[in-house]
Amino acid sequence: MLKKTFFIFIVFNYLIISGCMNVPKNQGDACSIIKQKKSWRSALKKTERKWGVSPGMQLAFIKTESNFRPTARTQRKYFLGLIPSGRISSAYGYSQALDGTWKEYKKSTGHKYHRRSNFAHSTNFIGWYINKSNRLLGISKSNAYLQYLAYHQGQAGFKTGAYKTKKALLEVAKKTALSKKIFDRQLKKCM
């Protein structure tokens, strides 16, 4: 019994530590991020070629949504403040895509084996979603502020304009737009 408990302890700690090491150290420096995560450069470029979405926009969305954590999830909900009763939403992974939206993405693109915890798959999802918002809502692919609001609220939610009364969300959208601008400027030097 003691060996089994010790083994579980070791595996658990390994997963915690490896999950933390997976996150880029300097999240405000796009060049540092792609230097640390070499495979991300090609994923960002591929999404840019396919969907016309700048690498800075992709990184800004991922920074805002998951802080570059591959298995990020929303907070747990608690019944009576004590008993875990699920999560706030089904958002998961780098892109924090919801189950239903991810399913729609896989069906639409034919990428049935894509995973939300894969960086390249997540950047492709973001490109697909921004392209769709451009097509359905007429939002420029370079307008990070409005694109983020459509991403967060969903295209149908964005159409209602309900986001206009959500001050905290509007601030997050401003931060995301600023991150996009900074990342795009930084990436001109190293991409």
C-alpha positions, 0 to 999 in steps of 0.5 A: 500500500505504501509503495502504491501511495508513493508511486501516485505521489511521484506521478502527481508531482511530475504532472504538476511540475511538467505542466508548469514547465510547459508555460512560457516564462516571459508571457509579455515578450513574443520573441522570448515565447517563440524562442522558448517554444520553437514549434510554436513559430511554425504553428503561428505562421501556418495559421496566419497563411491559412486564415489571415490572422496575425501571429500577434493576434493568436498569441494575444488570444491565448495569453488572455484565455489560458495564460499559455496553459495547455490544460487550462479549465474554468473554475469549479462550481460548488454546491453549498460552497463545499461540494464540487458540482462541475465547472463554470463552462466547458472551456478547455485548453490553450484557446478555451474553446467550448465543447460545442464550438470545438465540435463545430470546428472539427466538423467544419474543418475535417480535423476530427483528431484535433485537441484543445491542449495542442498549441498548433490545433488551438491556433488553427481554431482561433484562426478559423473562429476569427475568419468566421466572425469576419464573414458573419459579423464583418469584423476586420481580422486585424481588429483584436478588440471586436474580434475578442468580444465576438470570441468571448461572447460567441457570434450570436451573443456578439450580435445582441450587443449585451457585451456593451454593459459588461465593463470587466469584459470590455477591459479584458478586450482592451488588454487583449487588443494591446497585447496583440499590438505589442506582440505584432510589433515584437514579432517583426524583429524575430519572426 
